[in-house]
Amino acid sequence: MNELQRVLVGDAAAAEPGQIVAGVTEELAHRKPEGAPRSLYEELWHVTFWLELSLNWIGGTATPYPASAADGFPTVQDMERESWNALTVRFQRGLERAAEAAEEGWRLEKRVACPSVPGVAERTMTVREQLENLGAHNAYHLGRMVLMRQLLGAWPPAGGGFTW
């Protein structure tokens, strides 16, 4: 596993993404810690949304940038339609696809279109840059999820996880 893959799916800088979502019940996933703007479910849905959007761009599928920040978070209907377990499976599958893309050394320097906020010119970046952006985005939100789990008294998971 190369370092970019470790950033995406491993423990390069923090707990593995799989550990961060492990052992969370449906009820816990939807609870908001006091003062938090979102639940674990909403954070993971957001991460998965951008993961899939990034994979579309990397794969050459023209997918528009969300019109507003709210479009990158689930609606009540989204949360009713997909269970926490189904969401974690979708998240893990997306991470596996991202790790596969990070393994393809020849493809990492390929430039891909990455749409921007409406009204801003479309930009391009390499597959490597898109995956690095994805890793940074994931780290931010997964870190929030660890803090939320700490506040909810649900960290570390039974399987272990960084506690420092």
C-alpha positions as CSV (number, residue, x, y, z in Angstrom):
1,M,0.0,0.0,0.0
2,N,1.5,3.4,-1.0
3,E,1.2,6.5,1.2
4,L,-1.7,8.0,-0.7
5,Q,-3.7,4.8,-0.2
6,R,-2.8,4.9,3.5
7,V,-4.1,8.5,3.7
8,L,-7.4,7.4,2.1
9,V,-8.0,4.0,3.8
10,G,-5.3,3.4,6.4
11,D,-3.9,5.0,9.5
12,A,-1.4,7.3,7.9
13,A,-2.2,10.2,10.2
14,A,-5.1,9.1,12.3
15,A,-7.4,6.2,13.0
16,E,-8.5,4.2,10.0
17,P,-11.8,5.3,8.6
18,G,-13.3,1.9,9.2
19,Q,-12.5,2.2,12.9
20,I,-14.1,5.6,13.1
21,V,-17.5,4.3,11.9
22,A,-17.3,0.9,13.6
23,G,-19.6,0.0,16.4
24,V,-22.0,2.9,15.9
25,T,-25.7,2.0,16.3
26,E,-28.5,3.5,14.2
27,E,-29.6,5.5,17.3
28,L,-26.1,6.8,18.0
29,A,-25.6,7.7,14.4
30,H,-28.5,10.1,14.5
31,R,-27.8,11.7,17.9
32,K,-26.3,15.2,17.9
33,P,-23.8,16.0,20.6
34,E,-24.8,19.1,22.5
35,G,-23.8,22.1,20.5
36,A,-22.9,20.1,17.4
37,P,-24.5,21.2,14.1
38,R,-24.8,17.7,12.7
39,S,-25.0,14.0,13.7
40,L,-22.5,11.3,12.9
41,Y,-24.9,10.2,10.1
42,E,-24.9,13.6,8.5
43,E,-21.1,13.9,8.6
44,L,-20.6,10.5,7.1
45,W,-23.2,11.1,4.4
46,H,-21.4,14.3,3.5
47,V,-18.1,12.6,3.3
48,T,-19.6,9.9,1.1
49,F,-21.3,12.4,-1.1
50,W,-17.9,14.1,-1.8
51,L,-16.1,10.8,-2.1
52,E,-18.6,9.7,-4.8
53,L,-18.5,13.1,-6.6
54,S,-14.7,13.0,-6.6
55,L,-14.7,9.4,-8.0
56,N,-17.1,10.5,-10.7
57,W,-14.7,13.3,-11.7
58,I,-11.7,11.0,-11.7
59,G,-13.6,8.5,-13.8
60,G,-14.5,11.1,-16.4
61,T,-18.2,11.3,-15.4
62,A,-19.3,14.9,-15.7
63,T,-21.1,15.6,-12.4
64,P,-22.1,19.1,-11.5
65,Y,-20.8,20.9,-8.4
66,P,-23.5,21.3,-5.8
67,A,-25.4,24.6,-6.1
68,S,-25.2,25.2,-2.4
69,A,-23.4,23.8,0.7
70,A,-26.7,22.3,1.9
71,D,-26.8,20.1,-1.2
72,G,-23.8,18.2,0.1
73,F,-25.7,17.1,3.3
74,P,-28.6,14.7,3.6
75,T,-32.2,15.6,3.7
76,V,-34.6,14.0,6.1
77,Q,-35.7,11.8,3.2
78,D,-32.1,10.7,2.5
79,M,-31.7,9.7,6.1
80,E,-35.0,7.8,6.1
81,R,-34.1,6.0,2.9
82,E,-30.6,4.7,3.9
83,S,-29.7,3.0,7.2
84,W,-26.4,3.8,9.0
85,N,-25.2,0.3,8.1
86,A,-26.0,0.8,4.4
87,L,-24.3,4.2,4.5
88,T,-21.1,2.7,6.0
89,V,-21.0,0.0,3.3
90,R,-21.4,2.7,0.6
91,F,-18.6,4.7,2.3
92,Q,-16.3,1.7,2.5
93,R,-16.9,0.8,-1.1
94,G,-16.1,4.4,-2.2
95,L,-12.9,4.3,-0.1
96,E,-11.8,1.0,-1.8
97,R,-12.4,2.6,-5.2
98,A,-10.3,5.6,-4.2
99,A,-7.5,3.4,-3.0
100,E,-7.6,1.5,-6.3
101,A,-7.3,4.8,-8.2
102,A,-4.3,5.8,-6.0
103,E,-2.6,2.5,-6.9
104,E,-2.6,3.3,-10.6
105,G,0.7,5.1,-10.8
106,W,0.4,5.8,-14.5
107,R,-3.0,7.4,-14.1
108,L,-2.2,9.7,-11.2
109,E,-0.8,12.5,-13.4
110,K,-3.8,12.4,-15.8
111,R,-5.7,15.8,-15.7
112,V,-9.4,15.6,-15.0
113,A,-12.2,18.2,-15.0
114,C,-13.4,19.2,-11.6
115,P,-16.4,21.5,-11.8
116,S,-16.4,24.5,-9.5
117,V,-19.1,26.5,-7.7
118,P,-21.7,27.7,-10.2
119,G,-20.5,30.9,-11.9
120,V,-16.8,30.0,-11.4
121,A,-14.7,28.6,-14.3
122,E,-14.3,24.9,-14.4
123,R,-10.9,23.8,-13.2
124,T,-8.7,20.8,-13.8
125,M,-6.4,18.9,-11.6
126,T,-4.5,15.7,-11.7
127,V,-6.0,12.5,-10.3
128,R,-3.4,12.6,-7.6
129,E,-4.4,16.2,-6.6
130,Q,-8.1,15.2,-6.6
131,L,-7.2,12.2,-4.3
132,E,-5.1,14.4,-2.1
133,N,-8.0,16.9,-1.8
134,L,-10.3,14.0,-1.0
135,G,-7.9,12.7,1.7
136,A,-7.7,16.2,3.3
137,H,-11.5,16.6,3.2
138,N,-12.0,13.1,4.7
139,A,-9.5,13.8,7.5
140,Y,-11.3,16.9,8.5
141,H,-14.7,15.3,8.7
142,L,-13.6,12.0,10.1
143,G,-11.8,14.0,12.8
144,R,-15.0,15.8,13.6
145,M,-16.7,12.4,13.9
146,V,-14.1,11.1,16.4
147,L,-14.7,14.3,18.5
148,M,-18.5,13.7,18.3
149,R,-18.0,10.1,19.4
150,Q,-15.9,11.3,22.3
151,L,-18.6,13.8,23.3
152,L,-21.2,11.0,23.0
153,G,-19.1,8.7,25.2
154,A,-18.6,6.2,22.3
155,W,-14.9,6.5,21.6
156,P,-12.8,4.4,21.2
157,P,-14.7,1.7,19.4
158,A,-14.5,-1.9,20.8
159,G,-11.9,-2.7,18.1
160,G,-9.6,0.0,19.3
161,G,-8.7,3.4,18.0
162,F,-6.3,6.2,18.7
163,T,-7.1,7.9,22.0
164,W,-4.6,10.8,22.0
